[in-house]
Amino acid sequence: LLPSGRLREWRYGHNRAQVVIVTKCQKNPDVIEEQFWRKNLNLKSNQHLFFSTIQYAIPYNIFNSNERFVLNSNAHIFLISAIAQSNYLSEYLLPLVGSLTEYTFEDHHYFNEEELQKIIDRYLAVDNYNKWIITTEKDATRLVLFKELLYKHKISVFALPIEVNFFKKEEFNQLMKNYLLDYKS
């Protein structure tokens, strides 16, 4: 069953890896950049190296996935995130929206009602009809616990879905198929 083991490996763990994936790349690395990564990671010739990127989709209401909205230059976004390295998310949003107010918490943070109430109060104080609360899908799983509080204030929260895409997708998929077909339990 894939994946197995830790999903975030320490840097020295690459020594036993058959495949190393460099994530969150802005563009497809050229041959020189790929060689740089191979050298920097001290990869062996039998280790496969792949690069992936994150692609964001249209935000959806965490209580009604059919309700969606398109990010626009007039929108005031309140971003709630408790993920490691949330800067990727704000860097994505900033050029697409009019203004961004960020509420960042440590990774895996469990929100409490007092924290959420402060965010709600600030949200309600903004005089803009085009204001939205956005969070990650991961954080949405913890925010749904506050459904009654959000409904009481008539506030919708939208999750911004992500998709991980590989630059050499066909090659990666074929390698995984071959590995699974050759796997002996």
C-alpha positions in Angstrom: 0.0 0.0 0.0 1.4 3.4 -1.0 2.4 5.6 0.6 3.9 3.8 3.6 6.0 5.1 6.4 6.5 8.8 7.1 5.2 11.2 4.6 7.8 13.8 5.5 11.2 12.3 5.6 14.3 13.7 7.2 16.8 14.9 4.6 19.2 12.0 5.3 16.4 9.5 4.7 16.9 9.9 0.9 19.8 7.5 1.1 17.4 4.5 1.2 14.8 6.0 -1.2 14.2 4.6 -4.6 12.4 7.8 -5.6 12.9 11.3 -4.4 10.3 14.0 -5.0 11.1 17.7 -4.8 7.8 19.4 -4.1 6.2 22.8 -4.6 8.3 23.7 -7.6 7.2 26.9 -9.4 8.2 25.5 -12.9 9.5 22.4 -14.6 13.3 22.3 -13.8 15.6 22.2 -16.8 18.5 19.7 -17.2 20.9 22.0 -15.4 18.5 22.5 -12.4 17.8 18.8 -12.3 21.6 18.1 -12.1 21.9 20.7 -9.4 19.2 18.9 -7.3 20.8 15.5 -7.9 24.2 16.8 -6.7 22.7 18.8 -3.8 20.7 15.7 -2.6 23.7 13.5 -3.3 21.6 11.0 -5.2 22.9 7.7 -6.6 22.4 6.9 -10.3 19.8 4.3 -9.5 17.6 6.8 -7.6 14.8 8.4 -9.5 14.2 12.1 -9.1 10.9 13.8 -9.8 9.5 17.3 -9.3 6.0 18.3 -8.5 4.0 21.5 -8.2 0.8 22.6 -6.4 -2.2 23.7 -8.4 -5.1 25.4 -6.7 -8.7 24.9 -7.7 -12.0 26.9 -7.1 -12.8 27.4 -3.4 -16.0 25.6 -2.2 -18.2 26.1 0.9 -17.1 23.6 3.6 -20.8 23.0 4.5 -22.1 22.9 0.9 -19.6 21.8 -1.7 -21.9 22.9 -4.5 -21.4 26.5 -3.4 -18.3 28.0 -5.0 -16.8 31.4 -5.8 -14.2 32.7 -8.1 -11.3 34.7 -6.6 -11.4 38.3 -7.9 -9.6 41.6 -7.6 -12.5 43.1 -5.5 -12.5 40.4 -2.9 -11.3 40.9 0.7 -10.1 37.5 1.8 -9.7 36.3 5.4 -7.2 33.4 5.3 -7.2 31.0 8.2 -4.4 28.4 8.1 -2.7 26.1 10.5 -0.3 24.4 8.1 3.5 24.4 7.8 4.8 26.9 5.3 1.5 28.7 4.6 3.4 31.4 2.6 2.7 29.4 -0.6 -0.9 29.9 -0.1 -0.7 33.6 0.6 1.7 34.0 -2.4 -1.0 32.4 -4.6 -3.8 34.5 -3.3 -2.2 38.0 -3.1 -2.2 38.7 -6.9 -5.7 37.4 -7.3 -7.6 39.4 -4.7 -8.1 43.0 -3.6 -6.8 42.4 0.0 -5.8 39.6 2.2 -6.0 39.3 6.0 -4.1 36.3 7.3 -4.6 34.3 10.5 -1.8 31.8 10.7 -1.5 29.2 13.5 1.1 26.5 14.1 0.8 23.3 12.1 -1.9 21.0 13.3 -3.4 23.7 15.5 -6.9 22.9 16.9 -8.9 26.1 16.9 -10.9 27.2 19.9 -14.1 29.2 20.0 -12.4 32.3 21.4 -9.9 32.4 18.5 -12.7 31.9 15.9 -14.9 34.6 17.5 -12.1 37.2 17.2 -11.8 36.3 13.5 -15.5 36.5 13.1 -15.7 39.9 14.8 -13.0 41.3 12.5 -14.7 39.8 9.5 -18.0 41.4 10.4 -16.3 44.8 11.0 -15.1 44.9 7.4 -17.4 47.0 5.2 -17.1 45.0 1.9 -19.9 42.9 0.4 -17.3 40.8 -1.4 -15.5 39.3 1.7 -14.8 35.6 2.2 -13.2 33.4 4.7 -10.9 30.9 3.1 -9.0 28.0 4.6 -7.2 24.8 3.5 -9.0 21.5 3.2 -6.9 20.2 6.0 -8.0 23.1 8.3 -11.6 22.8 7.1 -11.8 19.5 8.9 -11.2 21.3 12.2 -13.4 24.3 11.4 -16.5 22.3 10.7 -16.6 21.7 14.5 -17.8 25.3 14.7 -20.7 25.0 12.3 -23.2 26.4 14.8 -21.1 29.5 15.6 -20.5 30.2 11.9 -24.2 29.7 11.1 -25.2 32.0 14.0 -23.2 34.8 12.3 -24.3 33.8 8.8 -20.7 33.2 7.8 -19.6 30.8 5.1 -16.1 29.3 5.1 -14.6 28.2 1.8 -11.9 25.6 1.4 -9.2 26.1 -1.3 -8.5 22.7 -2.8 -5.1 21.8 -4.0 -3.8 19.2 -6.5 -0.3 17.9 -6.7 0.9 17.6 -10.3 4.1 15.9 -11.4 6.1 17.5 -14.2 6.9 14.1 -15.7 3.6 12.5 -14.8 3.6 9.7 -17.3 7.1 8.6 -16.3 6.2 8.8 -12.6 3.0 6.8 -13.1 4.7 4.1 -15.2 7.4 3.8 -12.5 4.8 3.3 -9.8 2.8 0.8 -12.0 6.0 -1.2 -12.5 6.9 -1.1 -8.9 3.4 -2.3 -7.9 3.4 -5.1 -10.5 6.8 -6.3 -9.4 6.0 -6.1 -5.7 6.2 -9.4 -3.9 4.5 -9.6 -0.5 
